[in-house]
Amino acid sequence: MISTVWNTIKKGELAPVYLLVGEESYFIDETIKRLKKAMGPEEELEMTTFDLDEMPVDAVMDEADTIPFFSERKLIIAKNASFLKATEKGKEKIDHDVKRLETWLSNPSDFSVTVFIAPYEKLDERKKVTKMMKEHALLVQAETPKEQDLAVWIQGIVKAQGNSITQDAIELLMTMMVGANMLQLQMEIDKLTLYLGEGGEITSTLVEDLVAKTLEQDAFKMLNAYLANDSVGALSIYHDLLRQKQEPIMLVGLLASNVRTMSNVFYLLKKGYHPQQIAKNLKIHPYRVKLMVEQRNRPSEESLLRALYQLAEVDLQLKSTSGNRERFLELFLLRQL
């Protein structure tokens, strides 16, 4: 558990080597921030960062084995440890001496804290260096939490800032920020807190007013309005997006992508897959699956295929015609499924 690792860091019990694996940048940044804090004042901290897409891992080990000049321990950050994931032979950017690394991991320097960052979904477990890294380094899984855990995390962040948040606001925030990483989510929470001041309550109205809507979210809402035969609602969102200088051809692409995703979600649901399994199989955010599954008037497979076919026609019209191009998507949204 990442909270356990953070607690040991807070107590000053630091491991000589850390391995941060996963695509959730919030957990990576937060772990490094906590390590820096635990190792003393930032102005006194000796810290070196390496990009392993540009430098060999030898440079990391050489730096880790060099005694610090101004402090008891120093921090070394090694980003993009791509030698831990599966790569085609001959396609590696840098020639890393992994044999030396395997030996070094058995006896790392005690005056350095070395952090290897592997911002990938999975590592190549067949490689000896991966097994050695997992055996000797303290592993931190930087994965986006599940819906329930994310809600608890939001509540905890808000509480730590001296405020409270309603359940409706949490759900709306997750809906509006679906697909966003936790760093973006925290920035929105910080903005809400700054507006409220300490001791306030974040409500769904406040979230609706202050949190920036994403293009993907607007496209999803526009599609849902269209599928529910709410032409007025769909056109209202479309005209708002045109006022924001969004290109119709890009909006057609977003709508088609959402239709395909929705069709795949419903197909897997019919096959008996659980929403979490569907999210993993389709590599989309679990909350996005939840929104689709909980739709009151779920569109049929035939209507989704018809919509996809019509969007392909609109796409062709946009690419082959000049003039009033906004009209083609407008006419699509006016048609009843």
C-alpha positions in Angstrom: 0.0 0.0 0.0 1.3 3.4 -1.0 0.1 5.0 2.3 2.3 2.5 4.2 5.4 3.6 2.2 4.5 7.3 2.8 4.2 6.6 6.5 7.7 5.1 6.7 9.1 8.0 4.7 7.4 10.5 7.2 9.1 8.7 10.1 12.5 9.1 8.3 12.8 5.4 7.6 14.2 5.6 4.1 15.1 2.8 1.8 18.3 3.0 -0.3 16.4 2.2 -3.5 12.8 2.9 -4.6 11.0 1.6 -7.7 7.9 3.7 -8.8 5.8 1.8 -11.3 2.7 3.0 -13.1 1.1 5.8 -15.1 -0.4 7.9 -12.4 1.9 10.8 -12.1 0.3 12.1 -8.9 1.7 9.2 -6.9 5.1 9.5 -8.5 5.4 13.3 -7.8 3.9 13.0 -4.3 6.4 10.2 -3.3 9.4 12.3 -4.5 8.0 15.4 -2.7 7.7 13.4 0.6 11.2 12.0 0.2 12.6 15.5 -0.3 10.8 16.7 2.8 12.0 13.7 4.9 15.7 14.3 3.8 15.8 17.9 5.1 15.5 21.5 3.9 15.3 21.7 0.1 18.1 24.3 -0.1 20.4 21.8 1.7 19.4 18.7 -0.2 21.8 17.3 -2.8 19.6 16.0 -5.6 20.5 14.8 -9.1 18.0 13.8 -11.9 18.8 11.5 -14.8 16.7 10.7 -17.8 17.5 7.0 -18.7 16.2 7.6 -22.2 19.2 9.9 -22.6 21.8 8.6 -20.1 23.0 5.1 -19.3 22.1 3.6 -15.9 25.9 3.5 -15.2 25.7 7.3 -14.5 23.0 6.7 -11.9 25.1 4.1 -10.0 28.3 6.2 -10.3 26.4 9.2 -8.7 24.9 7.0 -6.0 28.3 5.6 -5.1 29.8 9.1 -4.8 29.9 10.4 -1.2 27.8 13.6 -0.8 29.7 16.8 0.0 27.1 18.9 2.0 24.7 16.4 3.6 24.5 13.0 5.1 22.5 11.6 2.2 21.6 12.6 -1.3 18.6 12.0 -3.5 19.0 10.5 -7.0 16.0 10.4 -9.4 16.3 8.1 -12.4 13.4 8.7 -14.8 12.1 6.4 -17.6 13.6 3.1 -16.6 12.6 1.6 -19.9 15.0 -1.4 -19.5 12.5 -2.8 -17.1 9.7 -3.1 -19.7 9.5 -5.3 -22.8 11.4 -3.8 -25.8 12.3 -5.2 -29.2 15.9 -6.3 -29.5 17.9 -3.5 -31.1 15.2 -0.9 -30.5 16.6 0.3 -27.1 17.5 4.0 -27.2 20.5 3.6 -24.8 22.8 0.6 -24.0 22.3 0.1 -20.3 24.7 -2.1 -18.3 21.9 -4.1 -16.6 24.4 -6.8 -15.4 26.2 -4.2 -13.3 22.9 -2.9 -12.1 21.8 -6.4 -10.9 25.0 -6.6 -8.9 24.7 -3.1 -7.6 21.2 -3.6 -6.4 22.4 -6.3 -4.0 24.5 -3.8 -2.1 23.4 -0.2 -2.9 25.1 2.9 -1.3 23.7 3.7 2.2 24.4 7.4 1.8 22.2 7.8 -1.3 18.4 7.3 -1.8 18.0 6.3 -5.5 14.5 6.4 -7.1 13.9 4.5 -10.3 10.7 5.7 -12.1 9.1 3.3 -14.6 5.9 5.2 -15.8 4.5 2.2 -17.6 1.4 0.1 -17.2 3.5 -3.1 -16.7 7.1 -4.3 -16.5 8.7 -7.3 -18.2 8.6 -9.9 -15.4 10.7 -12.3 -17.4 13.8 -10.1 -17.1 16.3 -10.8 -14.4 16.8 -7.1 -13.8 13.1 -6.6 -13.1 13.1 -9.5 -10.6 16.2 -8.1 -8.9 14.7 -4.6 -8.8 11.5 -5.8 -7.2 13.5 -7.9 -4.7 15.9 -5.2 -3.5 13.9 -1.9 -4.1 10.9 -0.7 -2.2 8.1 -0.9 -4.7 5.5 1.8 -5.1 2.5 1.1 -7.4 1.5 4.4 -9.1 -1.9 3.3 -10.3 -5.1 5.3 -10.5 -7.4 4.2 -7.6 -10.8 2.6 -8.2 -13.9 4.7 -8.0 -14.6 4.2 -4.3 -10.9 4.7 -3.3 -10.8 7.9 -5.5 -13.9 9.3 -3.7 -12.2 8.6 -0.3 -9.0 10.3 -1.6 -11.0 13.4 -2.7 -12.6 13.6 0.7 -9.2 13.3 2.4 -7.6 16.0 0.3 -10.5 18.4 1.0 -10.5 17.6 4.7 -6.7 18.2 4.9 -7.3 21.7 3.5 -9.8 22.5 6.2 -13.0 22.1 4.2 -15.8 19.5 3.6 -17.4 18.2 0.4 -20.8 16.8 -0.3 -21.3 13.3 -1.8 -23.0 14.9 -4.8 -20.0 17.2 -5.4 -17.6 14.2 -5.2 -19.6 12.3 -7.8 -19.9 15.4 -10.1 -16.2 16.1 -9.7 -15.3 12.6 -10.8 -17.8 12.8 -13.7 -16.4 16.1 -14.9 -12.7 15.0 -14.5 -13.2 11.5 -15.8 -10.0 10.4 -17.7 -8.0 13.2 -16.0 -5.0 12.3 -13.9 -5.0 12.9 -10.1 -2.6 15.9 -10.5 -5.3 17.7 -12.6 -7.9 16.6 -10.1 -5.9 18.0 -7.2 -5.5 21.3 -9.0 -9.2 21.6 -9.4 -9.7 20.8 -5.7 -7.1 23.5 -4.8 -8.9 26.0 -6.9 -12.2 25.2 -5.1 -10.5 25.5 -1.7 -8.9 28.8 -2.6 -12.3 30.2 -3.7 -14.0 29.0 -0.5 -11.4 29.8 2.1 -11.0 27.5 5.2 -14.0 26.1 6.8 -16.3 26.0 3.8 -18.2 23.2 2.0 -17.7 22.3 -1.6 -21.1 21.7 -3.2 -22.2 20.3 -6.6 -23.2 23.9 -7.6 -19.7 25.2 -6.8 -18.1 22.4 -8.8 -20.5 23.1 -11.7 -19.6 26.8 -11.6 -15.8 26.6 -11.1 -14.5 23.4 -12.5 -13.5 23.6 -16.2 -15.4 21.3 -18.4 -13.2 19.1 -20.7 -13.9 18.7 -24.4 -14.3 15.0 -24.0 -16.9 15.5 -21.3 -18.9 17.9 -23.5 -18.7 15.5 -26.4 -20.0 12.7 -24.1 -22.9 14.9 -22.9 -23.7 15.9 -26.5 -23.8 12.2 -27.6 -26.0 11.3 -24.6 -28.4 14.1 -25.5 -28.5 12.9 -29.1 -29.1 9.3 -28.1 -31.9 10.3 -25.8 -33.5 12.2 -28.8 -32.9 15.5 -27.0 -32.0 17.5 -30.1 -32.3 20.9 -28.3 -29.8 19.8 -25.6 -27.4 18.3 -28.1 -27.5 21.4 -30.3 -27.0 23.7 -27.3 -23.8 21.9 -26.4 -22.7 21.9 -30.1 -23.2 25.6 -30.5 -21.3 26.3 -27.2 -18.4 24.3 -28.6 -18.5 26.2 -31.9 -18.3 29.4 -30.0 -15.2 28.0 -28.3 -13.7 27.6 -31.8 -13.8 23.8 -31.8 -13.6 22.3 -35.3 -16.7 20.2 -36.4 -14.4 17.5 -37.9 -12.7 17.0 -34.5 -16.1 16.8 -32.8 -17.3 14.2 -35.2 -14.1 12.1 -34.3 -14.9 12.5 -30.6 -18.5 11.5 -31.1 -17.5 8.4 -33.2 -14.9 7.4 -30.6 -17.6 7.6 -27.8 -20.1 5.6 -29.9 -17.5 2.8 -30.5 -16.5 2.8 -26.8 -20.2 2.6 -25.7 -20.9 -0.2 -28.2 -17.9 -2.2 -26.9 -19.0 -1.6 -23.2 -22.5 -2.8 -23.9 -21.2 -5.9 -25.8 -18.9 -6.9 -23.0 -21.7 -6.3 -20.4 -24.0 -8.6 -22.4 -21.2 -11.2 -22.3 -21.2 -11.1 -18.5 -18.2 -8.9 -17.9 -18.1 -6.8 -14.7 -17.7 -3.0 -15.2 -14.1 -3.1 -13.7 -13.2 -5.9 -16.1 -14.6 -3.9 -19.0 -12.6 -0.8 -18.0 -9.4 -2.9 -17.9 -10.1 -4.7 -21.2 -10.9 -1.5 -23.0 -8.2 0.5 -21.2 -10.7 3.3 -20.2 -11.4 4.9 -16.8 -13.7 2.8 -14.6 -16.0 5.8 -13.9 -16.6 6.3 -17.6 -17.8 2.7 -17.8 -20.0 3.3 -14.8 -21.7 6.3 -16.5 -22.4 4.3 -19.6 -23.7 1.3 -17.6 -26.0 3.5 -15.5 -27.7 5.2 -18.4 -31.5 5.2 -18.0 -32.4 4.8 -21.7 -29.6 2.6 -22.9 -29.4 2.8 -26.7 -29.7 -0.5 -28.7 -26.8 -2.0 -30.6 -28.6 -1.2 -33.9 -29.0 2.5 -33.0 -25.3 2.8 -32.1 -24.3 1.2 -35.4 -26.7 3.5 -37.3 -25.2 6.6 -35.5 -21.6 5.4 -36.3 -22.6 5.0 -40.0 -24.2 8.5 -40.1 -21.1 10.0 -38.4 -18.9 8.4 -41.1 -21.1 10.2 -43.7 -20.7 13.5 -41.9 -17.0 13.0 -41.7 -16.8 12.4 -45.5 -19.0 15.5 -46.1 -16.7 17.7 -43.9 -13.6 16.4 -45.7 -15.0 16.9 -49.2 -17.0 20.1 -49.0 -16.2 23.8 -48.2 -18.7 26.5 -47.1 -21.0 26.2 -44.2 -19.3 23.1 -42.7 -20.9 23.5 -39.2 -24.3 22.6 -40.8 -23.5 18.9 -41.5 -23.1 17.9 -37.8 -26.0 20.1 -36.9 -28.3 18.2 -39.3 -27.0 14.9 -37.8 -27.9 16.0 -34.3 -31.4 17.0 -35.4 -32.1 13.6 -36.9 -34.0 11.2 -34.6 -32.4 7.8 -34.2 
